Amino acid sequence: MGEDEPYNELSNVELWWVQHYEWLDTQGYQLRPRYAPGWVPSWEKNSKISKYEIEDGVWLPTGHTMDATRKSDGTFVALKRVERDKHPFEEEIAEFLQSDELASDRRNHCVKVVETLELPDRSNIILVMPLLRGYDDPMFQTVGELVDCLQQLFEGCNSCMKTTWLTDCNPRNAMMDAGSMYPSPWHPVDTDRKRNDVMEIVGHYSRTERPPTYYWIDFGISRRFDPSETHPLANPIIGGDKTAPEFQDITGPVNPFPTDVYYVGNLVREEFLQVMDGLEFLEPLIKDMVQDDPSKRPDMNEVVRRFEDIRNGLSYSQLRTGLTYIPIIAAIITRRFSSPSSA
């Protein structure tokens, strides 16, 4: 497929959603016009319109996730297609993490499944979830904003890991509900733009002004254990982060929970400590979380306790301090994000 072809014809990823457009409509969810059967590109109907400046020119490049509008109230949601033969445990784990016991826990930062749709052939299900955006988009502005994010992500891991091996705590699976930050809806694919006008940058408030809630998503390769198994053993399942020391020379089943601790610590190390100045107060904890020997890493209970002590030790002025990027990568970060900082 040529570079420009997705603008003129649907990709294979998109065709699956087109084929299920009408069925989803009967279930109460409407996809964007691009995915309606018989769609004709706007720029073919009006030669004065460029395919690069119209909403139905924004195509979905990859993945099993699509956005939709819930017809009953106009809420924007995310739809995740789950192939049961490839991910037989995801439905069970996603629903378990929203059970009454866990849903009532304010520290449960695993994404909520609003509804589960079962396709007629039963080979696929669709998990309906809130429409979220990347946890670091837009950029963090202050130490306090980052500290609040890490508190929630650490608590979320600790809450989940009492029963569930998450296996894939990497940056792509950390998201945030930023609805309060955005007066106008953002486009679900081109998130710096307005949903209905991709030529317009979408404005937003800062995290300090309107704090978001952070979530872990994607339990496709997660596994659930009985709470009584404090040191379970399982064959390694390697997720997005393939750097865990215990995976470099696999010899048999391992306790998976120290690996989750490594994943979370490595996320902080690579996404923040290695690219930002002024976060030295986090280094001792993160260093312990990413130790080569899994048995020497703190468990998530201890991580949360130590992090709370760190947070309580920061003054108001420290929390309000602006984050600064290490000069050698500042230009790269600036190019990555271009959203305005105010509404």
N, C-alpha and C positions, 0 to 999 in steps of 0.2 A: 504494500500500500504506500503510495507516494506521500510526501510530506504534507501536501495540501488536501489529499483526498478525504480525510475525515470531515472536512467542511462541506463536502459535496455528497458524500455517501456515508452511511453509518458504519462504524467499526463493528467487529464481531462481538465485542463486549456490549455495545449498545443494542445490537439486534435482538439479544435475548430479552431486553426490557421492552422493546417494541412489540415483540411477540406476546408479551404479557400485559400490555397496556390496558386492554379492555377488561381483562380479568381483574387487574388491580383496581380499575375504576368501579367494578361491582363490589369490591371489598372496601370502598370508601377512600381510595387514594389515587390522586391524579398526578401523572408525570408531566414534565415540562413539554411544550408543544413539539419540540424536536423529536420526541419519542412517540407521538401519535401516529397510528397507521395512516399511510397516505401523505405523510408530511412532505410539503414542498418548501424548500429553503426560501426564506424571505427575500434574499438577494436575487433569486431567479424570477420572483414576481415583480420586483422593483429594481431596475438597473442602477438607480441612484444610491442604493444601499450597498455598502461593502460587507462582505461576509465576516470581516474582522470587527465590525462595530455593531453587531446585532446579537441579541441573546441566543437565538437558535443556531448561531455559528460557533458557540462554545461546546466542544465535544468532550466526552468522557474517555480519557486515554486508557484507563486500565481499572481493574478491580471488580469486586462483586457488590459494590455499594452504590446506591442511587438515591437521589433526593426525591421527595414528593410533597404534595400538599394534601393534608387531611381535609376531605371535603366538608366534614361536619362543622369545622370551626376555623378553617383556613390556616391551621398550624403547619409549619414546615417540619418535616421529619426526614430521617434517614432510613432507607430500606436496605437490609443486608441479606443477600441471597446465600443460603447455606446448603451445600450439597451433602446430603446425609451420609452417603457412602464414603465421602472424604473426611467429614468432620462429624462423626456420630455422637460426640459428647457435648457439642457446643450448645445445643438447645437446652439440655438438662442443666448444664452449669450456669448458663445465662439466667434461667428461671430460678435456680436455687439461690443465686446471689441476690435475687429480689424477693426471697421468701420473707414472711412476716418478721422472723427473728432478725434477719440482716437488714431488711428495708427500713426498720425503725432505728437502726444505728446510724447516727449522723456521720460516723467515720467511714461508712460504706461508700467508697467513691468508685464503685464499679458501675458502668453505664446501665441505665434502667431500660429494660425491654418493655415497651408500652403494650405491644401485642405481637402474637406469633400467628402468621398466616401459613396455612399448609396448602401447597399447590395440589390440584386435583390428582396428579399422578403420584403424589406422596414422595417423589424423589428429592424434592427441594422444599425447604421452608424459607420464609422471609421474616426476619426479625425487624420489627418496627421500633425505632429508637429516636431519641431527640436528635435534632440536627446540631452537631457540634463543629468546632473548628480546632485546628492544631493548638496545643497548649501554649506554644511560644509565638503565636501569630495573633495580634501584633507583638512587637518586641517588648520585653520587660523594661521598665524605666527606672525602678528603684530597687534597692536591696529588700525593702519590705514586701514588694510585690512578688519577688522571687521566693522569699521565705514563706509567704502564704501559700504559694503554689507547692513548694516542697512539703510543707506540713500536710497538705491534703493528699498528695501522692503517697507519702510515707504511710499516713493513716489508712489510706485505701488499700495499700499492699498488706498492711498488718491485719486489717479486718478480713480480707479475702484469704490470706494465707493460714488462717486457723483451720481451714478445710480444703483449700484449693491451691494447687500448684499452678501459678499463672503462666509460666514458661516463656512469656514474650513481652516483658516489661522494657520495651524499647521506645525511642522517641515517637515513632509513628503511632504508637498505641496509647499515648498520653494526649488527652483532648480536654477541651473546656466548653462549658455552656456559657457563651459570651453574649447571650441575648440582651442582657441589661446594658451592655456596653455599646450596643449598636442601635441608634434611633431608627435607621433604615436597614432592611434585611440585606445581607451580603449574598453574593452569588455563590452557590455551593461548590463550584469548580474554580472559578476565578475569584477567590475570596477577597481580593482587594477592591473589587468592583461591586456596584449595586446590582441587586438581583435582576431587576427589570430594565436596567440601563447600563450595559457593560462599558459604556464610554465614560461613565461617572465613577470617580473614586468614592468608596463608601467611608463616611466619617465615623469616628467612634470616640467614646470617653476612655480615659485611662483605667487601668485596673484599680488604682487607688480611689478614683471617684466612684466606680461601680464594680466592686469586686466580683469576679466570676467564680464558678464552681468547677473544679477539675475532676476528671474521670479517667479510669482505665477502661479500654475497650478491647475487643477481639479475644475471645476465649476458644478459638477454633482448635488450638493444640494444647489447651489446658487440661488438667486432670483433677479429679476430686478424690479426696481421701477421707477416711473416717477420722473424726476429731481425736479419737483415742490413739491414733498413730502419730506419736510425737516425732518419730524419726523414721518415716516411711522410706522404702527403697523403690526406685523406678528406673527403667531404662531411659537414658537421656533423650530428650526431645529438643533439638536445637532450633531456636527461634530466630528473630531478626538479628540479635546480637550474638555473634559466633565467637566472641573473644574470651568466654569464660575459661579459666585455666583448666578446670576439670574436664573440659571437652576436647582438649588438645591431644589427649592420649587416653581414650575411653577404654576401660578394661571391664566394665560391667555396670550393674545398677548402682545408683547413687541416691543420696538424700537430696531431693530436688529443691528444698526450701532455701538452703544456703546459696544456691545458684540464683534464685530470684533476688536474694539480697544483693548479690553481685550485680545483676542486671540493673537494679535501681541505682546502686552506687555508681556504676559505670556511666549511666545516663547523666548523672550530675557531674561526674568528672569530665566527660567529653563535651557535654553541651554547655557547661558553665565554667568549671574551674580552669579548664584549659583555654578558654577564650575570653574570660573576664578578669579584670583586676578587682581587688578589694574583697574577695570572698575567702580569705585565709581562715576565717573562723569555722568554715565547713571542712577544712582539709583533714583534721584528725579523724573525724567520723567517717568520711568517705574513704580515706586510706584503709581503715579497718574493714569497711564493707567490701572492698575489692581485693583483699588479701588472696594470695595464691592458694593457701590452704583453706578449703571450705570450712573446716572444723574450727578455725580461729575467727571466723566472721561473726559479728553479733547477730542475734536473731532480730526479727522486725520489732518485737516488743522493746528490745533494748535500743534499737535505732530510734524509735518514736520517743522513748524516754530521754535519750541523749539529745535528740533534736529539740525537744521542748525546753530542756535546760539551756541549750544554745540560744534559742529564740528569746527566752526570758532574760538572758544576759545581755541582749542587744538594747541599746538606748534608743529613744525616739529619733534622735538625730542620725544614728546609724541606719535605722530602718528607712529614713527618708533620703539617705544618700543615693545619688544617681549612679546607675551601673555604667561602667566604662569598659569598653572592649579593648583587648590587647591590640596595640596598633597594627601589628602585622596582618591581622585578619579583619580589622575594622571595615576596610573597603568591601570585603566579601560579604560581611553581614549587612552592610548598608544596601548593597545591591539585592540581597535576598528579600528584604522587607522594604516596602515603600509606602505603607499606609500612613495617613495623617494621624497626628496624636490627639486630636480633639474633634468633637462633634461639630 
